[in-house]
Amino acid sequence: MEPNFDFSSDTSIEDLSGNHYVVYTTNLPAVKGAPMACIVLFHDVTDEVGEIHKSLLANLGTNVIILLGVLLVLQFATSNLDEKLAHQVYLSGTDTLTLVPNRRKFNQRLDEEMARCQRYNLTLSIVILDIDHFKQVNDKYGHNIGDQVLVELCDVISAQIRKSDMMARWGGEEFAIILPSQSLYDAKEMSEKLRHKIEKHQFKRISGITISLGVSEWHKEDKAVDLLKRADANLYKAKALGRNRVVVDE
């Protein structure tokens, strides 16, 4: 059987010393029945292989550096995106003037608290309060002073309520407070303390600020609109009775 040599092909080998060679083979034709001969040529390519390895390592190092750079840029961009997203989520639930939760956030929290009360048979009360004669403040002192009063009012109230409570700007000069695990009696006591605190507080630019408050306790059959409607009705009773007072469910 003829040896399977192909002159057009070559083979790469590595010896025990780590040197690299390219082996070329070609067959010699048989002469008068003499055994077939083969010429084998060895070409030392150790240096070329070394250069190739160096080039590959250099390219690999460059690619790794580029990849790390891309990953750092992506991490930075993702971090900024997360911060912007978190900021947008915060803004979507925050009143831009007073920086307390807005009505949307309040409604969301109220639904959560009512569901929790249903599940664990807990108590819950809410308060809706209004600054007395606030239109006169704006008319007399201007809206800038009125805005400052709103901000300062929120600071005073926030310092008086518990961390588990939530105050939100309901609209204009109206604010609402969620009081988890508070009975109507507890909510009334807290509201009276708030009313007294605001009445005695020395606002920076104006004096004589008072608030009226309507308080209602959650019942098992209540929907959010029922609870809010009662608290709002109690607030208007407080105003009708002369303001600067607390009215609760009968």
C-alpha positions in Angstrom: 0.0 0.0 0.0 1.3 3.4 -0.9 2.1 5.8 2.0 -0.5 8.5 2.4 1.6 11.6 1.7 0.3 14.7 0.1 2.8 17.2 -1.1 0.4 20.1 -1.0 -0.2 19.6 2.8 2.0 20.3 5.8 1.9 19.4 9.4 2.9 21.4 12.5 4.6 19.6 15.4 6.2 20.6 18.7 9.2 18.7 20.2 9.9 18.0 23.8 11.9 21.2 24.1 9.0 23.3 23.0 10.4 24.1 19.6 7.9 24.3 16.7 8.3 22.9 13.2 6.4 22.7 10.0 6.9 19.4 8.3 6.7 19.1 4.5 6.7 15.7 2.8 6.9 14.6 -0.8 7.0 11.2 -2.4 9.7 10.0 -4.8 8.5 7.8 -7.7 9.5 4.2 -7.6 12.2 3.2 -10.1 12.2 -0.4 -11.5 10.4 -1.9 -8.5 12.6 -0.2 -6.0 10.8 0.7 -2.7 9.1 4.1 -2.7 11.1 6.9 -1.1 9.9 10.0 0.8 11.6 13.3 1.4 10.7 15.0 4.8 11.6 18.6 5.4 11.5 20.3 8.8 11.2 24.1 9.0 11.9 25.6 12.4 9.1 28.2 13.1 9.7 28.6 16.8 10.4 32.3 16.5 7.3 32.9 14.4 5.1 30.9 16.8 6.6 32.9 19.7 5.8 36.2 17.9 2.2 34.9 17.2 1.8 34.0 20.9 3.0 37.5 21.9 0.7 39.1 19.5 -2.3 37.0 20.7 -1.5 37.8 24.3 -1.1 41.5 23.5 -4.5 41.5 21.6 -6.0 39.5 24.5 -4.8 42.0 27.0 -6.0 44.9 24.9 -9.4 43.2 24.5 -9.6 42.6 28.3 -8.9 46.3 29.0 -11.5 47.4 26.5 -14.0 44.9 27.9 -13.3 46.2 31.5 -13.8 49.7 30.2 -17.1 48.9 28.6 -18.3 47.1 31.8 -17.3 50.1 33.9 -19.1 52.5 31.5 -22.2 50.2 31.6 -22.1 50.0 35.4 -21.9 53.8 35.7 -24.7 54.3 33.2 -26.9 51.7 34.9 -26.2 53.2 38.3 -27.1 56.7 37.0 -30.3 55.2 35.4 -31.2 53.5 38.7 -30.7 56.8 40.5 -32.8 58.7 38.0 -35.5 56.1 38.1 -35.6 56.1 41.9 -35.8 59.9 41.8 -38.6 59.9 39.3 -40.5 57.3 41.5 -39.9 59.6 44.5 -41.1 62.7 42.6 -44.2 60.9 41.3 -45.4 60.4 44.9 -44.1 63.6 46.4 -45.6 67.1 46.7 -43.0 69.4 45.1 -43.5 72.3 47.4 -43.7 70.7 50.9 -41.8 67.5 50.0 -44.4 65.4 51.8 -46.3 62.6 50.0 -48.9 63.7 47.6 -52.5 62.6 47.2 -51.6 59.7 44.9 -49.1 58.3 47.4 -51.6 58.8 50.2 -54.3 56.8 48.4 -51.9 54.0 47.7 -50.8 53.8 51.3 -54.4 54.0 52.5 -55.4 51.0 50.4 -52.4 49.0 51.8 -53.3 49.9 55.4 -57.0 49.0 54.9 -56.0 45.6 53.4 -53.7 45.0 56.4 -56.6 45.9 58.8 -58.9 43.5 57.0 -56.3 40.7 57.2 -55.2 41.1 60.8 -58.3 42.8 62.4 -56.5 46.0 63.2 -57.7 49.5 63.8 -57.0 52.5 61.6 -58.0 56.2 61.6 -57.4 59.1 59.3 -57.3 62.9 59.8 -58.1 65.6 57.2 -57.0 69.1 58.3 -57.2 72.5 56.7 -55.5 75.8 57.5 -58.1 78.3 58.7 -58.7 81.4 56.5 -55.7 80.5 54.4 -57.0 82.5 51.4 -56.7 85.6 53.6 -53.0 84.8 54.2 -52.4 84.6 50.4 -54.4 87.8 49.7 -52.7 89.8 52.4 -49.1 88.5 52.4 -48.8 87.0 48.9 -48.4 83.4 47.7 -44.7 83.2 48.5 -45.4 83.8 52.2 -48.4 81.4 51.9 -46.1 78.7 50.5 -43.6 79.2 53.4 -46.5 78.7 55.8 -47.4 75.4 54.1 -43.8 74.2 54.3 -43.4 75.2 58.0 -46.7 73.6 58.9 -45.6 70.3 57.4 -42.4 70.5 59.4 -44.3 71.1 62.6 -46.8 68.2 62.0 -44.1 65.8 60.8 -42.2 66.3 64.1 -45.4 65.4 66.1 -46.6 62.2 64.3 -45.1 58.7 64.6 -42.8 57.2 62.0 -45.5 54.7 61.1 -48.0 57.5 60.4 -48.1 59.3 57.0 -49.0 62.9 56.3 -49.7 63.9 52.7 -50.8 67.1 51.0 -54.4 66.5 50.1 -54.7 69.6 47.9 -54.2 73.4 48.4 -54.0 74.0 52.1 -55.5 70.7 53.0 -53.5 67.8 54.4 -54.4 64.2 55.4 -52.8 61.9 57.9 -53.0 58.1 58.1 -52.8 56.7 61.6 -52.3 52.9 61.5 -53.3 51.0 64.6 -55.0 54.1 66.1 -58.6 54.1 67.4 -60.9 57.0 67.0 -60.1 58.0 70.6 -56.3 57.9 70.0 -56.7 59.8 66.7 -58.8 62.5 68.5 -56.1 62.9 71.2 -53.4 63.2 68.6 -55.4 65.7 66.6 -56.0 67.9 69.6 -52.3 68.0 70.3 -51.6 69.0 66.7 -54.3 71.7 66.8 -52.8 73.1 70.0 -49.2 72.9 68.7 -50.1 74.8 65.5 -52.1 77.4 67.5 -49.1 78.1 69.7 -46.4 77.9 67.1 -44.7 81.1 66.1 -44.5 81.0 62.3 -41.5 82.9 60.8 -43.4 85.4 58.7 -46.9 85.4 60.1 -48.8 84.8 63.3 -52.2 83.5 64.2 -52.3 80.3 62.1 -54.8 77.7 63.2 -56.2 74.5 61.7 -59.4 72.6 61.7 -59.4 68.8 61.7 -61.9 66.1 60.8 -61.2 62.6 62.1 -62.7 59.2 61.2 -62.1 55.6 62.1 -62.1 52.7 59.6 -64.9 50.2 59.7 -64.7 46.7 58.3 -67.4 47.4 55.6 -65.6 50.7 54.6 -64.1 51.4 51.2 -61.5 54.1 51.0 -64.0 56.6 49.7 -66.3 56.0 52.7 -63.6 56.6 55.2 -62.4 59.8 53.4 -65.9 61.1 53.0 -66.6 60.9 56.7 -63.3 62.6 57.6 -64.0 65.3 55.1 -67.5 65.8 56.4 -66.1 66.1 59.9 -63.6 68.7 58.7 -66.4 70.9 57.3 -68.3 70.5 60.6 -65.3 71.8 62.4 -65.2 74.9 60.1 -68.9 75.5 60.4 -68.6 75.4 64.2 -66.0 78.2 64.2 -62.8 76.6 63.1 -59.7 75.8 65.2 -61.3 72.6 66.5 -61.4 68.8 66.0 -64.6 67.0 65.0 -64.8 63.2 65.1 -67.3 60.5 64.0 -70.4 60.6 66.1 
